[in-house]
Structures are given as structure tokens and as C-alpha cells.
Amino acid sequence: ILRKNLTPAEPVSGLVINEFMASNDGSFTDEFGNADDWIEIYNTNDHSVDIGGLYITDDLEEPMQFQIPDTAPDSTTIPAGGFLVLWADKESEQGVLHVEIKLSGKGEQIGLVEDFDGTTNFVDSLTFGPQMADTSYGYVTDGSGEMALFHPASPGASNSTGTVVKIFEKADPTVTEYKLAQNYPNPFN
């Protein structure tokens, strides 16, 4: 297990923001029955990683927004190939997996950050646009590749258990060129 309270020899790697829900109207609830926003972290490593001591942010300009407590490695350690859900509810008094950020359904950013020897190391980050209620956004193949919307979502489990929602949006027509062609026959001649 890589522990954050020990001085690591190299920066944390292999952790991915795998899936999140920024507009949870009731599809998933935390241990208190609250339908809060959530962020799922996936460990692509072949060893466990404790995320205690890392930072989570919803503003990449403020990377050290909230430090995940390093006091409960039994709760903050992600096994090799495993998943961990953080509740983005601004209610850290509810436990170490409840973080002091709240996601916006209108779109924003998520960053998982490490202070490595005084240097800010972005372990993973992403920027997202407007989200649909009770629909998550994440990797189709856990940890990499194409991203999609899922309904139902799969917090704490492989995204292969969720259902991909394909959204086809009709683009707004935009005039890019004007052309006046000759009438035939020309009724104004």
C-alpha cells in the first residue's frame, strides 16, 4: 500500500477520475440517504493506493482546495483495479469520503492533486460541460479511452455495468457563405 503519510519516492500515478455525477436528483444516495454529487476514483495500478493526503478541487486554478483526510486509510485506500466514491457535498463532518467541494451541473472542473515535495502534481483532472440530472459522465472503458454519459450510473463499480446514453444533438444552422445565383429563366429580364 502506498501511504500518503509516508514520504513517497515518486509522485502518485495511476489514479483516474473515472466517473462522476454533478446533478444527482436521487438516483444514488450516500450512507445518510442524501442524493449528493459524487466522484469515482479508479486505481489502474497493480497495488493499492491510499488517497488520504491528496487534494480534491472543483477549480483547477485552486488545486489545494480540500485535502482528503489521511486519518482513515481503511476508508481512503483503493485496492489495485478498484474504485472509491467521494461525495462532493461540502459536508466533511459526515466522514472522510465527504469532501468540501460541490459540483455544478452547469459544468466546471475536477482535479485530484498531490503536493509532491512542494510541487503541485495533478494526478488527474478534467473539465466538463452541462450535465443531465441523474446521469453520470465517465470512461466507457474504465480509466481510459472514450467518455460517455451513463444512465444508470455505476458508482463504485466498473463502468461496464452502466448503460451508455448516446446523445445526438442537432447543431444550430450557421450561415457561412452567401451566394446569389442567376435565375433561369430570368423573370425580371
N, C-alpha and C positions, 0 to 999 in steps of 0.2 A: 504494500500500500504506500503510495506517495502521500505523505502528510505535509500540509502547508505550514504547520508549526515547526517543522524541521527545515533547515536551510537546504533547498533543493540545489543540485549541481547544475541543472539546466531549467529553462522556462517550461511551464506546463504546456503540453500539447496533446492533441488527440481528443479534445472535448469539443463538441459541436452543439450549437443551438439547433436542435433537431426539429422541433415543432413548438408552436405557441398558439394561444388563443387570446386575442386582445378585446374581444367583445363576447363575454360569457354571460348569457342571459338565463342560464340554468341548466345547461347540458351536462356540466360537471361541477361537483361541489367538493370543498375541502373537508377535513375531518370535523369541522364545526357546522357543516351544512350550508356554507356560503358559496355562492357561484362567483368566484373571483377569477380574474385573469391568471393565466399560468404560462410558464416557460419550461419546456422539457430539454434537459441536457443529456446528450448521448456520449458515452465513453467508447471511442473507437480503439482504444489501446488493448493490449493483451494483459494488462494489470489494472488493479483498482486504483482510483484516484479520489482523494478527498478534496472537495471544493471549498472546504472551510478555510477562510482567509482570503479567498478570491473576492473580487468586487463584481457587482451586477449594476448595470445602468440602463436607463432609457434615453440617455442623451450622450452621444459619443464625444461631445465637447467636454463633458464632465465624467470622465471614466471611473473615478473613485467615488461614485455617488453613494453606494451602500456596500458595506463589507459583510459577506456571509459569515456568520459566527463560526469560529474554529473550536468551539467548546463541545461539540457533539459529533465526533467522527462516525459514530454508529448511524447517524442520520444523514450526514453530508458526504459519505463515501459512495462513489458509483463503482459497482463491480465492472470488470472487463466486459465489454459488449453490453453494458446495462444502461438503464435510464433513470433519471431523477427529475422530479417535478418540483419547481419552485413556484410558490403562489405570489403573484405580483399584486398584492392587496394593500400595501402600506400598513400592515398590521403585524409587525415583527414580534410583538408581545405574544402572538399566538404560537410561536415556535421558530426554530432555526430555519425552516423551509419557507417561512413567510418573510418576504423581502420588502423593503421600504421604497418600492417603485410601483407605479401603476401604468399599465399600457394604455395607449389611446387607440380606440377603434378607427380613428381618422387617419392613423398611420404615424409612425415615428421610427425609433431605432432601439436595438437591444445590443448590449455588449457584455461579454464575460471577460474580465480584466484581471491581470495579476500585477502586483508591484514586485518586480524581479530586480533585486539589487538596486533599488531606487529608480528603476526604469519602468515605464508603463508598457506592459506587454498585453496586447489584445489577443486573448486566447481564441475568441471567435466574436464576430459581430455581424449584424445585418440591419438593413433599412427596409421598412415595409410601407406599403400604401394603405388605403382604406380597407377595412376588414368587414366581413359579413358576420352577423350575430350567430353564435353557436357553431361557427365554422373555424377550424384551425388552419394554420399555414405551416407547411414543413416540407422536408425532403421526401420524395417518393420512395427512394432507396435510402434507408437510414444513414445519415451522416454525409451524404454527397449526392451530386447529380442534380436532376431536375427538381424544382419545387412546385408544389401544388396546394390547392385548398382541399381540406378533408371534412367530410360530414358523413357519419360521425367521426369525431376525432379519436385519437388513441394515446392520451397522456399516460406516460409511464410504461408504454409498450411499443413494439415495433410499428412503424407507420404502415407496414403491410397489412395490419389488421383494420386500418381505417379505409374509408371509401373515398376515392379521388373524385372531386367535383370539377368537371370541366366547364369553364365559363367562356362562352363565345360572345364577345361584345361587338356590337355593330359600331364601327367607327363613325364619328361625325364627318359628313362630307366637307371637304375643304376645297375651295376653288384655287387651283394652282396656275391656271392659264386661261386667258380669254382669246377667242378667235371668232372673227366674223367672216363667214364663208359666202360665196356668191350664190344667190338663189337661182334655181333653174326650173322652169323658165322664169325670168325676172319679170314679176308682175308690175314693177314700177318703171319699166323702161318705156 
